[in-house]
Amino acid sequence: MHQEQQNLVDQAITSRHSVRAFSSTPVETQLIKDILTVASRAPSGNNIQPWKVYVVTGKKRQELTRQVCQAQIELFNHPEQAHRYQEPFKYYPEQWTSPFIERRRENGWGLYGLLDIQKGEQEKMQAQHLRNYQLFDAPVGLFFTLHTSLATGSKMDISMMIQNVMIAAKARGLDTCPQAAWNPFSSLISDILNIPHDEELVCSIALGYADLTQRVNSFHTSRLPVEDFAIFYE
Ligand SMILES: Cc1cc2nc3c(=O)[nH]c(=O)nc-3n(C[C@H](O)[C@H](O)[C@H](O)COP(=O)(O)O)c2cc1C
């Protein structure tokens, strides 16, 4: 690969970040298809290509965001109802340990700090959390599922495909936010989107054009230096 191409690939990867405010500019269906076509070149064990994607726009998007926002508001008011909303699999540990808990806190408070949300300001935190279920105003929601007969390995396959979607989108001037926030509402989402019962929701992506006037989009996260996570043997 030539230096110029390398730079373009690196730029698409390193310029991707989670965007949490989108403009209402619609995304052409053909563009979404192009992104998914490119992304589907992701590898998968035995090339089983386990991913399925539900592409949600227009009226269906309105219906979905309205119903899930309503469910989340009910949950804010009645936290004892949490058992009704089960995520299909545990994305996060029940018990956080170091160093992950510190990184998680740094990330959370970094975002809240930018949004002027202080510790204890529950209503502001809830309002920001609710933005997830409005897809941060993105015109497109992508909901990724796997067949329930598959094993944990398929989550690796679909994750590679999802990353490809985000990079292919970035290369086309679009932005994304991966979202696990929808997972607890998977059965409600399945009802609304007619997702078969033998499929489970893995992750969602908000897709659209970033609203660059919104402060939340100036949030950029850090990464550890290579020496802190890679061990070299010779
Ligand atoms: C699988 C997955 C689920 C995520 N879920 C959410 C989410 O529900 N809401 C949100 O605002 N960000 C979500 N994020 C975004 C992360 O917070 C973000 O990727 C991380 O802080 C690194 O920042 P960056 O994406 O800007 O590089 C998720 C990321 C991943 C990979």
The ligand as an ORCA input file, in Angstrom:
! r2SCAN-3c Opt
* xyz 0 1
  C     -19.969     -1.437     22.083
  C     -19.995      0.004     22.509
  C     -21.116      0.522     23.126
  C     -21.184      1.881     23.464
  N     -22.332      2.386     24.001
  C     -22.460      3.712     24.170
  C     -23.717      4.251     24.559
  O     -24.691      3.533     24.771
  N     -23.815      5.595     24.656
  C     -22.760      6.432     24.422
  O     -22.930      7.647     24.533
  N     -21.548      5.938     24.048
  C     -21.394      4.612     23.899
  N     -20.194      4.083     23.471
  C     -19.093      4.988     23.114
  C     -17.915      4.924     24.089
  O     -18.174      5.670     25.226
  C     -16.690      5.455     23.327
  O     -16.398      4.593     22.254
  C     -15.438      5.576     24.206
  O     -15.619      6.498     25.224
  C     -14.212      5.984     23.356
  O     -14.471      7.221     22.717
  P     -14.485      7.413     21.144
  O     -15.479      6.442     20.560
  O     -14.914      8.848     20.941
  O     -13.106      7.127     20.628
  C     -20.079      2.733     23.197
  C     -18.921      2.175     22.612
  C     -18.879      0.845     22.277
  C     -17.643      0.275     21.623
*
